[in-house]
Amino acid sequence: MSDRTGLRLRKPGAGREPAASALLTWLTDPHSPQLCILTGPTGAGKSHLLAWLLEHGGTTSPDPSNRRIHAVAPLTGVGLRGAAWLLADHLRLPARAPGELVAAVTRDKRHTVLILCDLHLSHAPEAILEQLIQPLLQITHVKLIIESRTGAPCTEQLLGHTLQPAVMDLTHPRWTDPDGFRRWAQTANSAADTEHCYPLPGLAVQTERKTEPQSGQAPFAFTAQSLVQADPHTVTAWLDQQPAIAERASDLGRAWLRAGQSLCACDTPSTRALTLLAALDSTTAADTRRVLHDLARPEPWRVAHTSTRKNTNSYWPGPTTALCTGAARYAQRVLCADHLGDVRVLDHADGAATGRLTSSHNRPTAAVLCLPDGTVVAVDDFGGVSLVGEAPPSRPGLQALLEPEAEPWTQLRRVALTFPTRIPGATLTAAASLPDGAVFGDSSGHVHALRLKEDVVDVTSHVLHDGPVTALAGLALEGTGPTLVYSGGADGRIRAWSPGTPPMPEPLLHRPDRVVDLGASSDEGHPAELAAAWADGLVQYINLDSGVILPFRPGPPVRAVCCLRTSAGEPRVMIGMDDCMTTLVPHPQPAHND
């Protein structure tokens, strides 16, 4: 068969060319109804037709944006939250709840086509319809195909509450060519009575029928081991449906729902154990944490500590918007900025807050950096640069009064704080400290390195990205060697550049997602390391000497990362989120190299 662009496509089988052509027309026609309901009884071939559409939904065409299927959610045995997580995974979005998914899809104005399969076999079809499907249908650039069995209550509700959907009931002869069905049935089963079977292919061949989920599931043992070994969507649906059970509000239950999107995507119990442990507050019962730690031993990470919003006895510093390692008087400390512009000083070892620095500007912080003399500087969401806390004292006594310009770090501080005035036509979007200065990134893709050279602040700039710079990190090779800048952008690239030399022609990493944050570490006697956070919720640890890359998905949206080494030389990756802060220790294994 051919579609409207003239491309030759594999036939869908069972004489379903009319149905296939109608679906392709719905997919490509900008004036077609926003919702297409695919229905029919068991054995009508709904799933096979959708499988064919998925195979050809991304076929190259003059306007591929109107052809592509962007996300698919098989809903058999899945609850409301699980359905949102399935769609979010395909859309490369971290979304803790259906509302976050709907908000993210609303912000992204691109044409989006979603498929929800087997709505009638989900754990909560009415909730999915009311809290996910109906809100998505309020977004004008979204189109949905929903598969649901004829006669199911959710199907009737969908038909009754949706304005003028396109309905394809596969029992209607208009969707199946009789001659094509007859030829297919004789080939599939020569003994089949084609006249009796038409137009239901399931009657012509023996098919494996989907098992109806049990409405009243017996609760399983609510333990750490049973959670990570059970089907994650079943666990999630059970937690959603049991709000009155005490365990639902426990640390373990909250941790599961916090990291659930990642947990449902994990393939093995050991990976789920690691992810759940990373979302579990460190003050949780030691026996629960010990069980998860033992189950997570095969993984290339170890959880050092975690603090969460819900546990008032934890070290949680508040919502995180930016992280960086300290210097000078803040050595062996991590600086954690929040949405109000304040910065908390955290201990390297356990993440406990040891102090707080306030800013004169109560603006959301996009980046925080610590200059080599211990000056803490923040870049806000509007591109402004401001001092956080107090500036460290310069030269003592009369010399500081008589020769204020003689102090080189004072010059660096002044240039850094006034730097936005030097880039007309662009806005600062990222910043990081360097061993000998600071580095800024702006909305035009430029990266600006400010380095102290012979008591003079030298500024070197280079275009490194198509679009805004979104993350920066700096280090000195081998601890005292040349300065190296790593930059991440909205273009999904991480690039390496040594100021004063041409940047590396190829990116260090390139993914189809925005780089959220970068952190780097390089101590003498230890390998150089980089931590990267991406907009789809992925965190990567990169050993720059060996090339080993370790991935980890905590579940919630990641706001900031920090790569550091403790006083004992142990590498750590600190991950900041809205209601959780977790610190992991990487221990690479060859089997997990990316």
LOMI-70308 format. One record per residue (C-alpha): residue in one letter; x, z, y. Coordinates in pm, whole numbers, padded with zeros to 5 digits, always signed. Layout:
BEGIN
aXZY/...
This chain:
BEGIN
m+00000+00000+00000/s+00102-00037+00367/d+00032+00200+00650/r-00060+00095+01004/t+00310+00050+01098/g+00354-00208+00820/l+00579+00013+00607/r+00542-00018+00230/l+00456+00319+00074/r+00429+00430-00287/k+00066+00436-00398/p-00083+00785-00431/g-00233+00715-00779/a-00582+00774-00922/g-00722+00508-00689/r-00675+00734-00390/e-00552+00461-00152/p-00860+00500+00076/a-00798+00875+00109/a-00426+00824+00165/s-00484+00562+00435/a-00735+00791+00607/l-00487+01081+00610/l-00210+00862+00754/t-00451+00736+01020/w-00548+01094+01106/l-00181+01187+01124/t-00084+00905+01360/d-00397+00872+01576/p-00366+01086+01893/h-00744+01083+01926/s-00821+01207+01574/p-00983+01554+01533/q-00749+01847+01561/l-00850+01981+01220/c-00872+01797+00888/i-01040+01985+00602/l-00948+01861+00254/t-01195+01990+00000/g-01336+01930-00346/p-01378+02120-00675/t-01101+02213-00915/g-00948+01898-01059/a-01036+01682-00758/g-00668+01604-00694/k-00637+01783-00358/s-00287+01913-00425/h-00160+01578-00556/l-00289+01399-00247/l-00120+01652-00018/a+00204+01618-00217/w+00190+01242-00157/l+00128+01301+00216/l+00424+01538+00237/e+00646+01278+00073/h+00553+01016+00332/g+00470+01233+00633/g+00826+01203+00758/t+00865+00828+00696/t+01052+00655+00977/s+00824+00485+01225/p+00833+00370+01589/d+00699+00712+01687/p+00819+00960+01425/s+00701+01260+01626/n+00343+01159+01542/r+00418+01110+01172/r+00599+01424+01075/i+00458+01723+00888/h+00627+02018+01052/a+00532+02313+00829/v+00353+02381+00500/a+00220+02714+00374/p+00111+02742+00006/l-00134+03032+00033/t-00195+03118-00335/g-00152+03495-00360/v-00046+03522+00005/g-00192+03749+00273/l-00230+03706+00648/r+00118+03818+00745/g+00274+03621+00460/a+00094+03305+00574/a+00238+03346+00923/w+00587+03401+00780/l+00567+03088+00563/l+00476+02873+00864/a+00740+03043+01079/d+01011+02973+00822/h+00934+02601+00823/l+00917+02595+01202/r+01253+02780+01219/l+01101+03069+01412/p+01132+03445+01359/a+00781+03591+01390/r+00695+03945+01288/a+00317+03894+01304/p+00062+03611+01339/g+00035+03671+01714/e+00409+03612+01761/l+00388+03286+01567/v+00093+03165+01776/a+00275+03261+02098/a+00592+03078+01992/v+00401+02762+01894/t+00213+02777+02224/r+00538+02789+02423/d+00681+02489+02236/k+00486+02194+02380/r+00592+01945+02113/h+00334+01783+01886/t+00308+01998+01571/v+00133+01929+01240/l+00073+02216+00997/i-00065+02218+00640/l-00223+02524+00477/c-00280+02479+00103/d-00525+02668-00119/l-00687+02882+00149/h-00945+02997-00109/l-00670+03133-00337/s-00509+03351-00068/h-00537+03730-00066/a-00716+03734+00270/p-00882+03398+00347/e-01118+03538+00612/a-00836+03716+00796/i-00617+03404+00782/l-00906+03200+00920/e-00988+03439+01203/q-00641+03561+01303/l-00424+03258+01233/i-00618+02933+01195/q-00864+02984+01481/p-00589+03084+01732/l-00378+02784+01626/l-00675+02556+01688/q-00679+02677+02049/i-00339+02509+02100/t-00398+02149+02202/h-00068+02008+02071/v-00126+02148+01718/k-00305+01965+01433/l-00391+02128+01100/i-00476+02014+00750/i-00641+02289+00548/e-00702+02256+00175/s-00984+02472+00036/r-01217+02445-00261/t-01573+02327-00219/g-01824+02612-00213/a-01572+02889-00145/p-01693+03128+00129/c-01388+03057+00345/t-01454+02682+00317/e-01812+02725+00433/q-01695+02952+00713/l-01434+02696+00816/l-01688+02417+00820/g-01940+02625+01012/h-01712+02764+01283/t-01496+02464+01364/l-01609+02203+01615/q-01627+01850+01466/p-01345+01859+01210/a-01246+01561+00998/v-01375+01644+00649/m-01247+01477+00334/d-01449+01582+00029/l-01277+01414-00265/t-01600+01409-00470/h-01732+01140-00236/p-01675+00787-00380/r-01559+00653-00041/w-01219+00821-00091/t-01146+00670-00436/d-01125+00302-00530/p-01319+00257-00861/d-01095-00017-01002/g-00780+00170-00910/f-00917+00489-01062/r-01011+00306-01384/r-00664+00152-01425/w-00495+00485-01355/a-00720+00679-01596/q-00665+00432-01881/t-00291+00461-01833/a-00299+00841-01808/n-00541+00894-02100/s-00666+00593-02296/a-00943+00804-02455/a-01088+00918-02122/d-01440+00816-02025/t-01357+00670-01685/e-01719+00632-01577/h-01787+01000-01649/c-01460+01118-01487/y-01486+00915-01166/p-01385+01021-00900/l-01220+01344-01032/p-00876+01281-01186/g-00869+01633-01331/l-01140+01533-01580/a-00933+01244-01707/v-00619+01440-01784/q-00551+01796-01885/t-00417+01978-01581/e-00284+02324-01535/r-00541+02514-01334/k-00448+02768-01074/t-00527+03125-01163/e-00763+03306-00932/p-00596+03611-00773/q-00747+03943-00872/s-00938+04091-00580/g-00881+04451-00679/q-00511+04483-00759/a-00396+04809-00907/p-00135+04964-00675/f+00216+04952-00815/a+00467+05235-00788/f+00570+05250-00425/t+00945+05290-00479/a+01245+05106-00344/q+01324+04952-00682/s+00968+04833-00749/l+00941+04680-00402/v+01251+04462-00425/q+01177+04353-00784/a+00812+04257-00722/d+00688+03933-00572/p+00747+03985-00197/h+00424+03816-00089/t+00229+04040-00326/v+00396+04347-00176/t+00322+04228+00177/a-00043+04153+00099/w-00083+04492-00067/l+00061+04672+00236/d-00168+04476+00465/q-00475+04562+00256/q-00401+04934+00214/p-00389+05075+00569/a-00529+05412+00459/i-00256+05482+00204/a+00007+05727+00328/e+00295+05511+00207/r+00182+05234+00441/a+00307+05441+00735/s+00626+05557+00564/d+00980+05459+00656/l+00993+05229+00354/g+00665+05058+00440/r+00763+05010+00804/a+01103+04872+00701/w+00936+04621+00467/l+00701+04491+00737/r+00986+04485+00990/a+01205+04263+00772/g+00923+04097+00579/q+00980+03737+00689/s+01335+03752+00556/l+01232+03950+00246/c+00972+03688+00150/a+01236+03415+00177/c+01497+03600-00034/d+01559+03459-00381/t+01700+03764-00560/p+01626+04138-00580/s+01980+04216-00462/t+01930+04015-00143/r+01595+04183-00084/a+01757+04523-00141/l+02024+04449+00120/t+01768+04321+00371/l+01536+04616+00319/l+01824+04863+00346/a+01937+04704+00673/a+01585+04754+00813/l+01562+05115+00693/d+01656+05393+00931/s+01972+05578+00829/t+01784+05909+00846/t+01560+05801+00555/a+01585+06004+00235/a+01928+05965+00080/d+01794+05889-00269/t+01595+05590-00141/r+01897+05452+00041/r+02119+05513-00263/v+01887+05311-00488/l+01886+05018-00243/h+02262+05041-00197/d+02319+05019-00573/l+02079+04723-00606/a+02256+04543-00319/r+02606+04571-00466/p+02630+04199-00563/e+02579+04098-00199/p+02873+04022+00035/w+02759+04282+00290/r+02738+04660+00307/v+02506+04842+00547/a+02700+05089+00764/h+02409+05237+00962/t+02069+05147+01105/s+01860+05302+01380/t+01498+05217+01453/r+01239+05277+01724/k+00993+05462+01499/n+01229+05738+01389/t+01272+05986+01673/n+01565+06154+01494/s+01774+05835+01480/y+02038+05703+01720/w+01827+05410+01832/p+01945+05315+02185/g+01636+05119+02286/p+01552+04747+02290/t+01867+04537+02295/t+01921+04231+02513/a+02303+04216+02511/l+02601+04373+02333/c+02978+04375+02390/t+03283+04578+02296/g+03436+04804+02556/a+03788+04818+02701/a+04008+05071+02881/r+03801+05389+02925/y+03535+05237+02696/a+03775+05153+02415/q+03626+05213+02068/r+03282+05188+02225/v+03004+04927+02224/l+02805+04855+02539/c+02436+04793+02477/a+02217+04651+02758/d+01839+04674+02770/h+01558+04485+02943/l+01579+04711+03251/g+01945+04643+03322/d+02075+04981+03204/v+02366+04999+02961/r+02412+05259+02689/v+02757+05343+02554/l+02753+05353+02173/d+03006+05498+01933/h+03184+05245+01710/a+03146+05452+01397/d+02777+05544+01380/g+02612+05366+01675/a+02517+05694+01842/a+02466+05679+02220/t+02739+05875+02401/g+02651+05783+02759/r+02439+05573+02989/l+02532+05349+03281/t+02271+05249+03537/s+02243+04934+03743/s+02119+04900+04100/h+01922+04592+03991/n+01639+04660+03746/r+01640+04312+03596/p+01647+04193+03235/t+02007+04157+03118/a+02117+03822+02977/a+02480+03925+02911/v+02705+04227+02952/l+03085+04229+02962/c+03361+04481+03009/l+03658+04364+03219/p+04007+04463+03099/d+04017+04756+03345/g+03688+04902+03212/t+03456+04757+03478/v+03112+04691+03325/v+02939+04381+03461/a+02596+04239+03376/v+02446+03892+03421/d+02069+03906+03464/d+01805+03652+03365/f+01811+03508+03717/g+02185+03433+03710/g+02293+03725+03927/v+02606+03928+03855/s+02613+04300+03927/l+02821+04608+03865/v+02685+04855+03609/g+02787+05217+03652/e+03089+05292+03870/a+03398+05081+03917/p+03711+05245+03772/p+03952+05388+04030/s+04234+05161+04142/r+04569+05286+04272/p+04575+05657+04359/g+04603+05816+04700/l+04708+05647+05023/q+04831+05337+04842/a+04474+05248+04739/l+04361+05282+05103/l+04653+05094+05257/e+04681+04814+05000/p+04337+04757+04846/e+04411+04389+04780/a+04729+04469+04590/e+04539+04583+04284/p+04497+04271+04061/w+04200+04409+03865/t+04019+04467+04195/q+04063+04098+04274/l+03927+03999+03933/r+03629+04229+03981/r+03554+04082+04323/v+03574+03723+04198/a+03353+03803+03897/l+03084+03975+04106/t+03068+03691+04359/f+03105+03406+04112/p+02741+03281+04133/t+02812+03161+04488/r+03086+02930+04356/i+02857+02715+04139/p+02592+02560+04364/g+02327+02367+04176/a+02359+02573+03858/t+02264+02921+03737/l+02477+03156+03531/t+02331+03196+03183/a+02603+03366+02973/a+02918+03574+03008/a+03185+03750+02806/s+03511+03934+02860/l+03856+03787+02792/p+04176+03982+02723/d+04298+03872+03066/g+03974+03817+03254/a+03618+03695+03203/v+03427+03379+03115/f+03091+03257+03245/g+02856+02981+03128/d+02591+02809+03335/s+02274+02602+03307/s+02459+02271+03343/g+02671+02322+03030/h+02989+02425+03215/v+03208+02711+03095/h+03422+02884+03359/a+03722+03097+03258/l+03848+03354+03512/r+04198+03471+03416/l+04450+03686+03595/k+04779+03497+03630/e+05064+03657+03826/d+04823+03873+04027/v+04606+03570+04113/v+04265+03494+03963/d+04277+03143+03818/v+03944+02967+03754/t+03930+02686+03496/s+03606+02501+03415/h+03499+02251+03153/v+03172+02096+03033/l+03120+02203+02672/h+02747+02161+02608/d+02452+01931+02659/g+02222+02172+02836/p+02261+02540+02917/v+02535+02760+02776/t+02358+03044+02593/a+02640+03254+02444/l+03011+03322+02496/a+03289+03520+02329/g+03661+03541+02391/l+03969+03663+02211/a+04346+03636+02205/l+04495+03476+01894/e+04682+03728+01682/g+04591+03997+01932/t+04842+03897+02200/g+04852+03517+02174/p+04675+03244+02373/t+04325+03307+02503/l+04049+03132+02312/v+03688+03092+02425/y+03395+03033+02189/s+03079+02902+02349/g+02729+02844+02212/g+02458+02636+02370/a+02095+02536+02364/d+02221+02219+02191/g+02291+02422+01875/r+02669+02384+01895/i+02945+02644+01884/r+03263+02510+02040/a+03618+02642+02075/w+03826+02600+02391/s+04155+02736+02515/p+04140+02726+02899/g+04387+02478+03041/t+04376+02254+02734/p+04115+02003+02611/p+03842+02162+02393/m+03829+02089+02024/p+03649+01754+01985/e+03421+01869+01702/p+03206+02183+01717/l+03300+02477+01498/l+02934+02494+01387/h+02627+02282+01459/r+02270+02373+01363/p+01928+02257+01490/d+01871+02590+01666/r+01977+02748+01992/v+02273+02987+01977/v+02144+03327+02089/d+02468+03526+02108/l+02832+03535+02001/g+03077+03816+01941/a+03449+03791+01861/s+03719+04025+01741/s+04094+03983+01707/d+04332+04272+01648/e+04697+04243+01564/g+04740+04254+01188/h+04380+04150+01121/p+04216+03807+01097/a+04024+03670+01393/e+03648+03695+01343/l+03335+03557+01504/a+02971+03665+01476/a+02695+03421+01572/a+02321+03477+01615/w+02077+03185+01612/a+01725+03140+01745/d+01577+03109+01392/g+01690+03465+01312/l+02011+03382+01122/v+02329+03582+01177/q+02663+03445+01057/y+02997+03617+01019/i+03290+03373+01034/n+03642+03468+00928/l+03834+03228+01153/d+04151+03253+00944/s+04002+03178+00600/g+03695+02982+00710/v+03462+03207+00507/i+03107+03220+00649/l+02862+03491+00545/p+02494+03452+00640/f+02241+03729+00688/r+01879+03727+00808/p+01756+04069+00921/g+01396+03947+00965/p+01302+04024+01327/p+01422+03805+01617/v+01790+03875+01686/r+01871+03939+02052/a+02245+04015+02039/v+02545+04051+01808/c+02880+04222+01840/c+03188+04176+01624/l+03424+04474+01616/r+03676+04675+01416/t+03669+05049+01377/s+03972+05269+01438/a+04039+05247+01064/g+04047+04865+01084/e+03713+04804+00910/p+03532+04490+01033/r+03173+04535+01143/v+02891+04321+01278/m+02637+04501+01498/i+02297+04330+01529/g+02062+04421+01814/m+01685+04361+01796/d+01374+04476+01982/d+01302+04780+01766/c+01603+04803+01537/m+01982+04816+01552/t+02177+04759+01231/t+02550+04743+01162/l+02689+04562+00857/v+03031+04554+00696/p+03127+04212+00557/h+03322+04191+00234/p+03348+03818+00151/q+03320+03697-00206/p+03405+03339-00306/a+03060+03283-00458/h+02895+03346-00121/n+03114+03120+00093/d+02909+02877+00301/
